[in-house]
Amino acid sequence: MSAEQRTLLFAGLTILLWGLWGFFGKLALERRMAPANIFIAEVLISAVCALPVFLALYGRGAAAPGGVAWNVYGLASGGALALGLLFYYFALEQGSVSLIVPLTSVYPAVSVLLSLAVLRERPTVSQW
Protein backbone atom coordinates (compact mmCIF):
# COMPACT_ATOMS: atom_id res chain seq x y z
CA MET A 1 0.00 0.00 0.00
CA SER A 2 1.44 3.36 -1.01
CA ALA A 3 1.82 6.29 1.37
CA GLU A 4 -0.98 8.12 -0.44
CA GLN A 5 -3.31 5.13 -0.10
CA ARG A 6 -2.50 4.84 3.61
CA THR A 7 -3.22 8.55 4.04
CA LEU A 8 -6.61 8.18 2.36
CA LEU A 9 -7.40 5.05 4.37
CA PHE A 10 -6.60 6.83 7.65
CA ALA A 11 -8.64 9.88 6.59
CA GLY A 12 -11.57 7.63 5.66
CA LEU A 13 -11.42 5.80 8.97
CA THR A 14 -11.30 9.15 10.77
CA ILE A 15 -14.42 10.33 8.94
CA LEU A 16 -16.25 7.09 9.74
CA LEU A 17 -15.26 7.02 13.40
CA TRP A 18 -15.96 10.72 13.98
CA GLY A 19 -19.36 10.23 12.35
CA LEU A 20 -20.08 7.37 14.74
CA TRP A 21 -18.80 9.51 17.62
CA GLY A 22 -21.40 12.22 16.96
CA PHE A 23 -24.20 9.72 16.46
CA PHE A 24 -23.44 7.63 19.55
CA GLY A 25 -23.00 10.78 21.63
CA LYS A 26 -26.52 11.89 20.78
CA LEU A 27 -27.89 8.40 21.56
CA ALA A 28 -26.18 8.52 24.96
CA LEU A 29 -27.70 11.93 25.68
CA GLU A 30 -31.16 10.76 24.62
CA ARG A 31 -30.81 7.90 27.08
CA ARG A 32 -30.17 10.40 29.86
CA MET A 33 -26.38 10.19 30.16
CA ALA A 34 -25.11 13.58 31.32
CA PRO A 35 -22.71 15.45 29.01
CA ALA A 36 -20.02 15.48 31.69
CA ASN A 37 -20.37 11.71 32.13
CA ILE A 38 -19.99 11.12 28.39
CA PHE A 39 -16.88 13.30 28.48
CA ILE A 40 -15.44 11.30 31.40
CA ALA A 41 -16.27 8.01 29.64
CA GLU A 42 -14.44 9.19 26.53
CA VAL A 43 -11.41 10.25 28.54
CA LEU A 44 -11.30 6.84 30.23
CA ILE A 45 -11.73 4.95 26.95
CA SER A 46 -9.00 7.14 25.41
CA ALA A 47 -6.66 6.17 28.23
CA VAL A 48 -7.42 2.49 27.68
CA CYS A 49 -6.80 2.88 23.94
CA ALA A 50 -3.57 4.77 24.60
CA LEU A 51 -2.06 1.89 26.58
CA PRO A 52 -1.56 -0.52 23.64
CA VAL A 53 -0.27 2.37 21.51
CA PHE A 54 2.19 3.28 24.25
CA LEU A 55 3.32 -0.33 24.56
CA ALA A 56 3.69 -0.73 20.80
CA LEU A 57 5.67 2.47 20.38
CA TYR A 58 7.81 2.39 23.48
CA GLY A 59 7.89 -1.28 24.38
CA ARG A 60 10.65 -2.02 21.89
CA GLY A 61 13.27 -0.01 23.71
CA ALA A 62 12.37 3.36 22.27
CA ALA A 63 12.62 6.41 24.47
CA ALA A 64 9.71 6.81 26.87
CA PRO A 65 7.32 9.72 26.32
CA GLY A 66 9.00 11.65 29.13
CA GLY A 67 12.22 11.49 27.16
CA VAL A 68 10.80 13.17 24.09
CA ALA A 69 10.23 16.87 23.67
CA TRP A 70 7.07 18.16 25.31
CA ASN A 71 5.88 21.69 24.80
CA VAL A 72 3.06 24.00 25.70
CA TYR A 73 1.48 23.68 22.25
CA GLY A 74 0.99 19.95 22.60
CA LEU A 75 -0.61 20.47 25.99
CA ALA A 76 -2.74 23.32 24.63
CA SER A 77 -3.87 21.03 21.81
CA GLY A 78 -5.03 18.41 24.31
CA GLY A 79 -6.74 21.02 26.47
CA ALA A 80 -8.55 22.57 23.51
CA LEU A 81 -9.68 19.13 22.37
CA ALA A 82 -10.95 18.19 25.83
CA LEU A 83 -12.81 21.44 26.49
CA GLY A 84 -14.21 21.50 22.96
CA LEU A 85 -15.49 17.98 23.45
CA LEU A 86 -17.21 18.93 26.69
CA PHE A 87 -18.89 21.98 25.10
CA TYR A 88 -19.83 19.84 22.10
CA TYR A 89 -21.87 17.57 24.37
CA PHE A 90 -23.52 20.54 26.06
CA ALA A 91 -24.57 21.78 22.59
CA LEU A 92 -25.66 18.31 21.47
CA GLU A 93 -27.75 17.93 24.61
CA GLN A 94 -29.77 21.02 23.62
CA GLY A 95 -29.86 20.63 19.84
CA SER A 96 -30.42 18.02 17.20
CA VAL A 97 -27.58 15.86 15.92
CA SER A 98 -28.47 16.87 12.36
CA LEU A 99 -27.71 20.51 13.23
CA ILE A 100 -24.94 20.36 15.84
CA VAL A 101 -22.65 17.84 14.10
CA PRO A 102 -22.50 19.70 10.75
CA LEU A 103 -22.30 23.07 12.49
CA THR A 104 -19.35 22.05 14.64
CA SER A 105 -17.65 20.45 11.66
CA VAL A 106 -16.61 23.89 10.40
CA TYR A 107 -13.89 23.92 13.08
CA PRO A 108 -11.10 23.51 10.47
CA ALA A 109 -11.83 27.10 9.42
CA VAL A 110 -10.38 28.23 12.76
CA SER A 111 -7.17 26.31 12.06
CA VAL A 112 -6.95 27.71 8.53
CA LEU A 113 -7.46 31.29 9.68
CA LEU A 114 -4.87 30.89 12.43
CA SER A 115 -2.43 29.31 9.99
CA LEU A 116 -2.85 32.32 7.71
CA ALA A 117 -2.50 34.90 10.47
CA VAL A 118 0.10 33.32 12.74
CA LEU A 119 2.07 30.84 10.64
CA ARG A 120 1.86 32.94 7.47
CA GLU A 121 0.86 29.87 5.45
CA ARG A 122 -0.50 30.51 1.99
CA PRO A 123 -2.74 27.70 0.72
CA THR A 124 -2.60 26.91 -2.95
CA VAL A 125 -5.68 27.18 -5.18
CA SER A 126 -6.29 23.43 -4.94
CA GLN A 127 -6.08 23.55 -1.14
CA TRP A 128 -8.78 26.21 -1.00
N, C-alpha and C positions, 0 to 999 in steps of 0.2 A: 504494500500500500504506500503510495507516494505521500510526501509531506502535505501536499495540497488536499489530497483525499482525507487524510487524518484530520486536517483542520476542519474540513466540511463535516466530517463525521462528528467531531467534538461539538461543533456549532449546532448541528442538528439535534444531538442528544441534549444540549443545553436548552434549546427551544422546547423540546418535548418535556423535559423535566421541570422547567420553569412554568410551563403551561399546566402541568399536573399540580405543581405547588400552589398556584392561584386557585385552581379548582378545589383541591382538597382543603385548602384553608377556609374557603367559603363553606364547604360542607361541615367542617369542624365548628365554625361559628353558628351555623344553623342548628347544630345539635348541642348548642349552649356551652361550648368550650370558650372560656374567656380569652380575649386577645393576648393578654399577658401570659396565659398558660400555654397557648400555641407557641408563642415566642420562646418560652422556657423549654418546651418540648423540642423545638427545632435546634436550640442551642445544645441540648443534651444529645440529640441524634447526630448533630454535627461533630461533637466530641467523639462519639462512638465511631463515626465514619473516619475521623482523623487518625485514630489509632492504627488501623492497618496501613494507611498511607505513611504515617510516621515510621512504622516498622519496616515497610518496604524501602523507603528512601534512606533511612539511617541505620537500619539493621545490618547492613553489609559493610560496616566499618566507616561509613561516611561521617563527616563532622555532624555533631548534634546541632539542633536548631539554635541553641544558645551560642554555638561557635560561629554562626553565620551572622552577617551584618543585619542588625535590626535598626529601623529608624522610625521617626515620628510619622512618616507618611504611611507606612504599612499599618501602624496602629490606628491612625486616623481612618484609613480605609476600612478596617474592621469595625471601628466605632460607627462610622457612617452607615455601613451595611446593617449593623445590629439595630441602631435607632430607626433607620428607614424601614426595616422589617417590622418593628413594633408599631410605628405609625401606619404602615400599610394595613396591618390587621385592625387597627382602630377605624380606618377608612372603610375597609371591607365589611366590618361589623355594621356600619351605618348604610352602606350603599350596595348596589347590585354588582355581582362579579362581572357582568357584561359591561359595566361602566368603569369600575375601579381598575380592573386589570389592564384594559387598553389605555386608560388615562395615565396610569403610573408607568406604562411602558415607554413613555416619551423621555424617561430619565437620561438616555444617552445624549440628549440635547444639552444637558448641563455639562457633561464631560466635554462635548465638542466645543461649547462656548468657552469653557475654562482653558481648553487646549489652545484655542485661538488667542485668548487674552493673556494667559500666563506663560504657556510654553512656546508661543509664537509659531505654532504649527500652521501650515497652509495646506488644507486638503486639496487634492486634485479634483478635476471635474468629475471623474468617475467615482470618487469617494463621496462627493456631495450627492 
